Amino acid sequence: MVHAAAMAQGKKRPAVPPPDGGWGWVIVAGCFMVTVCTRAVTRCISIFFVEFQMHFGGDYSGTAWIHSLVDCTTMLCAPLGSFIGNRLSCRIAVILGGFLSSIGLVLSSFATSLEYLYLSLGVLTGIGFSLCYTPAIAMVGSYFCERKALAYGIAMSGSGIGTFILAPVVQLLIEHYSWRGALLILGGVVSNLCVCGALLRPITLKEEEEAHCPVPLDTDCGYRVKAQLVSTLEEPLAINNSKDSRCFKSMQEYRFLLMPDFLMLAVSFLFLASGCSLPFVYLVPYALDVGVSHHQAAFLMSILGVIDIVGNITFGWLVDRRCLKKYRNVCYMIAVGMEGLCCLFIPLLRTFALLVPFSVLYGYFDGAYVALIPVVTSDIVGTTNLSSALGIVYFLHAIPYLLSPPIGGWLVDTTGTYTATFFLSGFALISSSLVISIVTGIRHCRRTQKHKKNNKATDSKQDPCQGSRSDFYIASKNLAVHPTSLTTADHV
């Protein structure tokens, strides 16, 4: 049994530090395409909003459930994607997710009712997206350390680029082939997720054994994890009882849930998810309501998408600078807060010329904070636990994603305007920014107090070897000055 365990250990990939390049850029390209085929396609479902409403005769609230279910299922099943990625591999998770999401879109093209779309497009496609999204994002964090924010910025920019390209393309597909044909073609596009999954080559990170750091906190690279204690406990468990070993490993993977910083970050994500999806759902219907043409309304989504790319990459590059690396939370807080302010002003914008600046500003700050979510999470829990942590983070997005669009639609049906809906979005985003500012302030105070304690301890503590070294050097100096003293002593 021991020999078999040793053989299994020998077949494992050698542990290496994050390469910060090489095949890592292929991983970034694969994650880029995953975000195109998941998040961009999800955003473009809002273009089908009017088509679904006209064809099935539903109201705003009922039709909004389609987009809500896609987002909710994607985030609600994110821990499932993390589980499959951890237990099997990220490659298998993404390939399986690509197959399920493609089948869901193809089946949606044959929909006969809104309830049919709830199951095929909302649930089945959403589950497929969830199996792809979290494992692909976690793989980028495993391959990068020093340039992590830039790598995530490029990878997450697929959402913006995909929206910029797909928004007008989907509108043309609807005009030429109807919404059924457009969904069928999107199913073929999304099947490329299986190819993206094949590119995700697994990597085993070298974990630095530190006795006093069981869970990494405030580390730049995020992979410095206490591994010695876990390995020494897991080896006998693996030999004697593999079931107990798996349970122990699962407990180690989710121990970050007890960290106060992560809990406060989770509260911030709840507010964030409550507000960030509403503009993507209601921007096009709002533009049509104020007299903007269909093509111009779709072009607003395209502008938002391309500026989203600029926010992804530029914010990722800026945050990787040495002077800003310590202030990642502050950059994230500013991005979310500015996005909330943009939503508060949109009811005043009633022409295409005025809605363009909104798309520019909202798209930029949306891209900025989306690129920083994995980075901020990694700074708190470390790269080793990043996949599990992202599963929980995106799981927290599920319920707000499910409820906020229908609530927004109910507000539109009740008030007859979109003002209350965008106010709800703005206040939720600003609340998220305030929560993360509280977290940042608490962490800053904690670091300051810890630094003061360390300085006091250093000043008051005396090196026990200092006295003996001083006596030795004094004796050596005296010996050099009076070399005859030793000779005299020897004679005596």
Secondary structure, DSSP 8 states (H G I E B T S, - for coil): -HHHHHHHHHHS---B---SSTTHHHHHHHHHHHHIIIIIHHHHGGGGHHHHHHHHT--HHHHHHHHHHHHHHHHHTHHHHHHHHHHT-HHHHHHHHHHHHHHHHHHHTT--SHHHHIIIIIIIHHHHHHHHHHHHHHHHHHH-STTHHHHHHHHHHHHHHHHHHHHHHHHHHHHHHHHHHHHHHHHHHHTTHHHHHHT-----B-----TT-SS--S-SSS-----HHHHHHHHHHHHH-HHHHHHHHHHHHTGGGG-HHHHHHHHHHHHHHHHHSHHHHHHHHHHHHTT--HHHHHHHHHHHHHHHHHHHHHHHHHHTSTTTGGGHHHHHHHHHHHHHHHHHHGGG--SHHHHHHHHHHHHHHHHHHHHHHHHHHHHHH-STTHHHHHHHHHHHTHHHHHHHHHHHHHHHHHHSSSHHHHHHHHHHHHHHHHHHHHHHHHHHHHHHHHHHHHHHHHHH---TTHHHHHHHHHHHHHHHH-THHHHHHHH-
